[in-house]
């Protein structure tokens, strides 16, 4: 049964009335050109055959923040392909999670946004990979959100310089708060404190 785009976007904090067909790709959702992803083809060769496999690998590499329903612990316990960073880098994993060739899913996009800022991701390499995978719109948007939370962070500045600013429709994107952690009191400071969610560095660099 077809779902409406409004149903999809309500989960992200956005509203729209444009129809979307179930299991359509993110590219169709954003009205951009679909393509056969070389990166997802590579992932499948390595045993990462489904979007859940990509999410499982991200959890193994430190994206523990999104274990809000114990799903991450389940993913950690389930056996999956052992894929080393030398075979599939954290940058590749991030872009695969955000791939416009996959159906849009907020949880996977949040995990992908976290993996973008893994400690070993180079903005130059990431920009090249983003362009090759036709993922510019989503990555530009995430970089914009990151720069608003961390205006002095050199990673976001460099990524925006290489890809350019986001110029799409924000109503088609996840709400910026979906990528951050907000706390009321941090180290004695009272008020809302915003922190970009990143993978645990020790796990992100472990394999």
C-alpha positions in Angstrom: 0.0 0.0 0.0 1.5 3.4 -1.0 2.7 5.7 1.8 2.5 9.4 1.5 5.6 11.5 1.7 3.9 13.3 4.6 4.0 10.1 6.6 7.7 9.6 5.9 8.6 13.2 6.7 6.5 13.4 9.8 9.0 11.0 11.4 11.8 13.5 10.6 9.9 16.5 12.0 9.0 17.8 8.5 5.7 17.9 6.7 4.9 17.7 3.0 1.9 16.6 0.9 3.8 15.3 -2.1 3.1 11.6 -2.6 5.9 9.0 -2.4 5.7 5.3 -3.3 6.7 2.7 -0.8 10.3 1.5 -1.2 11.2 4.4 -3.5 14.7 5.6 -3.3 16.0 8.7 -1.6 16.8 10.1 -5.0 13.2 9.8 -6.0 12.1 11.4 -2.7 14.4 14.4 -3.4 13.4 14.5 -7.1 17.0 13.8 -8.3 18.4 11.3 -10.8 18.7 7.7 -9.6 21.8 5.7 -10.5 23.4 2.3 -9.9 25.7 3.0 -6.9 29.3 1.6 -7.3 29.7 2.0 -3.6 26.7 -0.2 -2.7 27.9 -2.7 -5.3 31.3 -2.8 -3.5 29.5 -3.2 -0.2 27.5 -6.2 -1.4 30.7 -7.8 -2.6 32.0 -7.5 1.0 28.9 -9.1 2.4 27.1 -5.9 3.3 24.0 -6.9 1.3 21.3 -4.9 3.1 20.9 -1.4 4.7 20.7 -3.2 8.1 24.2 -4.7 7.4 25.5 -1.1 6.9 23.9 0.0 10.1 25.3 -3.0 12.0 28.8 -2.2 10.7 28.4 1.5 11.9 27.3 0.2 15.3 30.4 -2.0 15.4 32.5 1.1 14.6 31.1 3.2 17.4 27.7 4.6 16.6 26.3 3.6 19.9 24.3 6.7 20.6 21.3 5.5 18.6 20.7 2.5 20.8 17.4 4.0 22.0 15.5 0.7 21.6 18.4 -1.7 22.3 18.6 -2.3 18.6 22.3 -1.5 18.6 23.0 -4.2 21.2 21.0 -6.6 19.1 23.1 -5.6 16.1 26.3 -6.1 18.0 25.2 -9.6 19.1 24.1 -10.7 15.7 26.9 -12.1 13.6 27.7 -10.1 10.5 30.5 -9.8 8.0 33.8 -8.6 9.4 34.7 -5.7 7.2 38.0 -3.8 7.9 38.4 -0.1 7.3 41.1 -0.9 4.8 38.4 -2.6 2.7 35.5 -0.3 3.4 36.5 3.0 5.0 34.4 5.0 7.5 33.9 7.6 4.7 32.6 4.9 2.4 30.3 3.6 5.2 28.9 7.1 5.9 28.1 7.7 2.2 26.6 4.2 1.8 24.3 4.9 4.7 23.2 8.2 3.1 23.1 6.8 -0.4 20.3 8.2 -2.6 20.0 4.7 -4.1 18.5 3.4 -0.9 14.9 4.0 0.4 14.8 7.0 2.7 15.0 6.1 6.4 15.6 8.6 9.2 17.4 6.3 11.5 19.9 5.3 8.9 20.5 8.9 7.9 21.2 9.8 11.5 23.7 7.0 11.7 25.3 8.1 8.4 25.5 11.7 9.6 27.4 10.5 12.7 29.8 8.4 10.6 30.6 11.4 8.4 32.4 12.9 11.4 34.4 9.8 12.3 37.9 10.9 13.3 39.7 9.5 10.2 37.3 10.9 7.6 39.1 13.4 5.3 37.0 16.2 3.8 38.8 16.0 0.5 38.3 12.3 0.1 34.7 12.6 1.4 33.9 15.3 -1.2 35.1 13.2 -4.1 33.2 10.2 -2.8 30.0 12.3 -2.3 30.1 13.6 -5.8 30.8 10.1 -7.3 27.7 8.7 -5.4 25.5 11.7 -6.3 25.0 12.4 -2.6 25.8 16.1 -2.6 22.4 17.3 -1.4 22.2 15.3 1.7 25.9 15.7 2.7 25.7 19.5 2.1 22.7 19.7 4.3 24.4 17.6 7.1 27.5 19.8 6.8 25.4 22.9 7.1 23.7 21.5 10.3 27.1 20.5 11.6 28.5 24.0 11.1 25.6 25.5 12.9 26.2 23.3 15.9 30.0 23.6 15.7 30.7 26.8 13.8 34.5 26.7 14.5 35.0 23.0 13.6 37.4 22.8 10.6 35.9 19.6 9.2 32.5 21.3 8.4 34.2 24.4 7.0 36.4 22.3 4.7 33.5 20.1 3.6 31.3 23.1 2.7 34.2 24.8 0.9 34.6 21.7 -1.3 30.9 20.9 -1.9 29.3 24.3 -1.7 26.4 25.4 0.5 23.1 23.5 0.7 20.5 25.1 -1.7 17.7 22.5 -1.6 14.4 22.4 0.2 15.0 21.9 4.0 11.5 20.5 4.3 12.6 17.4 2.4 15.4 16.9 5.0 15.5 15.6 8.5 15.2 18.3 11.2 18.7 19.5 12.4 17.9 18.3 15.9 17.9 14.7 14.6 21.7 14.8 14.4 22.6 16.2 17.8 22.4 15.4 21.5 20.8 18.1 23.7 21.4 18.3 27.4 20.1 20.7 30.1 23.1 21.0 32.4 26.7 20.2 31.2 29.7 20.7 33.6 27.9 23.3 35.6 26.5 25.3 32.7 22.7 25.6 32.8 20.7 25.8 29.6 20.4 23.7 26.4 23.8 22.4 25.3 24.0 21.0 21.8 26.6 18.3 20.8 27.1 16.7 17.4 26.7 12.9 17.7 29.9 11.1 16.6 31.0 7.5 16.7 33.2 6.5 19.7 36.7 7.2 18.4 38.3 4.0 19.8 35.7 1.8 18.0 35.7 3.9 14.8 39.5 3.3 14.5 39.6 -0.2 15.8 39.4 -2.3 12.7 
